[in-house]
Every structure is written in C-alpha cells, then in structure tokens.
Amino acid sequence: MIILPSGYTPTLRQSHSNQNVENNSSSYLNNLQNMINEACYSDVVGSYLKTELVDAYMQKNPFPNNQSIMEEGVTRLGYLLKYSNDNVKRNKNLVSSALNDEYQNEVFEFSHESLRCDKSFIIENVIGKCHVILPYLCDELKRDKELILKIIERNCRDLYYAPDELKSDRDIIAMAGRTNLMVAYENGSKEIQQDREFWKDLMSSKCCSFVFGIPFPLNNDLEMMNIAVERNSFFAISSTSNELRNDRELILKAVKLDGWALKWASVELQDDFEIVLEAVKCTGLAFEYASEKLRNNEIITMEAVKTYPNALYHTPTLYDNWQIVMTAVKVNGWALKWASDKLQGDFEIALEAVKSNGEALQFASKELRSNKMIVMEAVKQNEFSIRFASEELQNDSEVVAASRKYRISKM
C-alpha cells in the first residue's frame, strides 16, 4: 500500500476534474445557444425575441454558479441579464453590451441598482436604447429634472411613469409635446391642461409635432387648429374635431397647403368645387377624396391628371374626353389603360403615351400595335415593350435594332 503525503492530489485526477468542468460548461453553452437560435427571429420589419421561450428554458436550466458562463450567456443574448448574478448585473461593459442587443434591448430593468442610480451611465448608455427607463430609475433620479428632460426628449412615452410633481412642470410637458402632443396633454396636470396659452404657444412652436394627433379639446378650438394647419396641414386636419371638419375656411386653408387634407374634410366640403379644385391643384392624388359628382367634372379632372394621370381611373364618364386623356398620357403613358376603346385607337394619343411610357403600347388598339411608328417610339423608351407589338413588328429588323440600341444606351 502506497502512502501519499498529506494534501497531495494526483495530477491525473485533477486533469480529469478540469476536463469535466470544461465539458459541462461547453455542453451548457451549446444547449443555451440552441435555445437562443430558436428564440431569436427576424423579418422585414425587425428582429424579435420569444421571451416566453427563454424564460421557460432558464427556469428549467438556470445558470450554473459559474461567472464566465453567465458573462458568456449575456454576451450572446442580452436578455439573459435577467438570470445573472449581481456581479454581472453591475458590470457596466456587460450591461452596455446587453443594451445593444438587436433582439431585445429592454434589459435596463434587470441591471443592478447601482447602475440604475448612475446618472452618467444612464445618459451615455441607456437613453435612446430602451423604450422604458423611468420606472427603473432609483427614487432620487426619478426626480432629477435634467435627466428626465433628456429621457423625455428621446422617448416621450416615459412621461407616463413620471412622478406627479414632474407632470406639473411645464418644461417637461413641453419637451414631450415636441414629439407627441397627445402624450403631453394626457400626462399634464389639470392646471396645465386648462392653460390655453401654454398649449397655444406650444402648438405655435416649430418643434411641436402633430403626427400622433391633437387631443380634445384642443382639436375643437378654431384658433388652435388654424395654428396647427399652418404648421402641418395634413396631420392637423386628420386630428381635427368633426365640427371643424365642416369649417369651410379652415378646410380651404388646409387643402391649399396640402391637398391630402381633403381626405379629412366633411362629406359636404368634399363636394365643394372651390375646395376640391384647390386640393387637386396642390396634389392630384387628392382627386380620390372628391365627391363622385366632382370626380366627373371636366375642370377638376383636367387639373388632377396634370400631376396624377391615374385620376382618369376614378372618372369613367370622362374616359372618352380627348383633351383629358391626352393630358394624362403625356404625364404617364400608363393612363392609356383607362381611356375608352376609341381613344386607345387614337394615333396621336397612343403616340404620346408610348413616348412617355413604352409599356403603354399594351393598351393601344390592335391596329396601332401594328403601326411601326408607334412601336418604334415605344421600344426607344423601353426595350421590353417590343413584346406588345404585333408578331410581324417583333421580327422587324429596324424595330429589333432600336430595342437593342435602347438596351446598350442604358448599360
């Protein structure tokens, strides 16, 4: 029997022990990575994480008491900060890395309290990355006006979590109003909500945004809405009250600035000749929101096709109007599609159509698709339009040469 010195550990046994630890660590991380691969997915909109899958997995397979494995796990998936120990949660580099995770960066709530009280860390690493910050700040920082202003500037919705005293601060409410007037009004104290001059000044400022709407009662105040229309006609009118959507002067002012505002006008004003004419002069696309009667008005339609040739589609009674169809195809030959059979066989109209868009050849009459002059103009504009020509002209050497010349010129 060999008696070993006290405290001696065989080298071979120590090596096996280290190897087992390494194998276990490697196995854990491999399994963890498989779970991460299954939980993370992306589409054309963005990247996402199935947090419920991660939570279920980590409840059954918690991190071993191994610092390096936790750090590696958080490095691979920031959300795993939730299941790490305090040493990892207070590590600024690791938390900062987790906040940059493309699949789930809403992990500030899992960081250590010391970081949630670190103003400089929050300014440098958290603001602009997390959508929700305020609820997870320490009590002291929740009342730090300078910090709150910086947070609200990047994400006004954090205002929902602000202490009541900050919701009475006009600077903070004004900051929120720069990006979302609805959020600003909803969260302002009653005193601020009733301060008409405050909202008038805010809506007059260039930095105020109406993209997410204008709250009641501001959207029912004619003076306020006139200010809003001057700032951003479309978004202002889209938020205005039903009562003011029937205010002729307001709507006329709005469509002159942005024809799309016609969409939000009352039914009565969508049938107002002057308002609709001003709207389509501003943008032909507004034609779609005109009343049926005015969509079949020659003057309105002529004005609309100057910038929106496909307005012709919405006015079937004018498909056979030579002047309107000619005006439309000069802007975009594709409008020939909506012309009457008679005008699709009109030489002058078809010629202008293919000059503008070679592929309009497909809408020309069978006779004109056999007209060499028409086809030559079409292939000069778009080589692929040759497929709409008659079989005879598809094999015509001059037509084929013109088509190839177009292709070479575009190389």
Secondary structure as GFF3:
##gff-version 3
##sequence-region A 1 411
A	DSSP	alpha_helix	11	39	.	.	.	ID=ss1
A	DSSP	beta_strand	40	42	.	.	.	ID=ss2
A	DSSP	beta_strand	47	49	.	.	.	ID=ss3
A	DSSP	alpha_helix	51	60	.	.	.	ID=ss4
A	DSSP	alpha_helix	67	76	.	.	.	ID=ss5
A	DSSP	three_ten_helix	78	83	.	.	.	ID=ss6
A	DSSP	alpha_helix	86	89	.	.	.	ID=ss7
A	DSSP	alpha_helix	92	98	.	.	.	ID=ss8
A	DSSP	three_ten_helix	108	110	.	.	.	ID=ss9
A	DSSP	alpha_helix	113	116	.	.	.	ID=ss10
A	DSSP	alpha_helix	119	121	.	.	.	ID=ss11
A	DSSP	pi_helix	122	126	.	.	.	ID=ss12
A	DSSP	three_ten_helix	134	136	.	.	.	ID=ss13
A	DSSP	alpha_helix	139	142	.	.	.	ID=ss14
A	DSSP	alpha_helix	145	154	.	.	.	ID=ss15
A	DSSP	three_ten_helix	156	161	.	.	.	ID=ss16
A	DSSP	three_ten_helix	166	168	.	.	.	ID=ss17
A	DSSP	alpha_helix	170	177	.	.	.	ID=ss18
A	DSSP	alpha_helix	181	187	.	.	.	ID=ss19
A	DSSP	alpha_helix	190	193	.	.	.	ID=ss20
A	DSSP	alpha_helix	196	204	.	.	.	ID=ss21
A	DSSP	three_ten_helix	218	220	.	.	.	ID=ss22
A	DSSP	alpha_helix	222	231	.	.	.	ID=ss23
A	DSSP	alpha_helix	233	239	.	.	.	ID=ss24
A	DSSP	three_ten_helix	244	246	.	.	.	ID=ss25
A	DSSP	alpha_helix	248	257	.	.	.	ID=ss26
A	DSSP	three_ten_helix	259	264	.	.	.	ID=ss27
A	DSSP	three_ten_helix	269	271	.	.	.	ID=ss28
A	DSSP	alpha_helix	273	282	.	.	.	ID=ss29
A	DSSP	three_ten_helix	284	289	.	.	.	ID=ss30
A	DSSP	alpha_helix	292	295	.	.	.	ID=ss31
A	DSSP	alpha_helix	298	305	.	.	.	ID=ss32
A	DSSP	three_ten_helix	309	314	.	.	.	ID=ss33
A	DSSP	three_ten_helix	316	318	.	.	.	ID=ss34
A	DSSP	alpha_helix	322	331	.	.	.	ID=ss35
A	DSSP	three_ten_helix	333	338	.	.	.	ID=ss36
A	DSSP	alpha_helix	341	344	.	.	.	ID=ss37
A	DSSP	alpha_helix	347	356	.	.	.	ID=ss38
A	DSSP	three_ten_helix	358	363	.	.	.	ID=ss39
A	DSSP	three_ten_helix	368	370	.	.	.	ID=ss40
A	DSSP	alpha_helix	372	381	.	.	.	ID=ss41
A	DSSP	three_ten_helix	383	388	.	.	.	ID=ss42
A	DSSP	alpha_helix	391	394	.	.	.	ID=ss43
A	DSSP	alpha_helix	397	409	.	.	.	ID=ss44
###
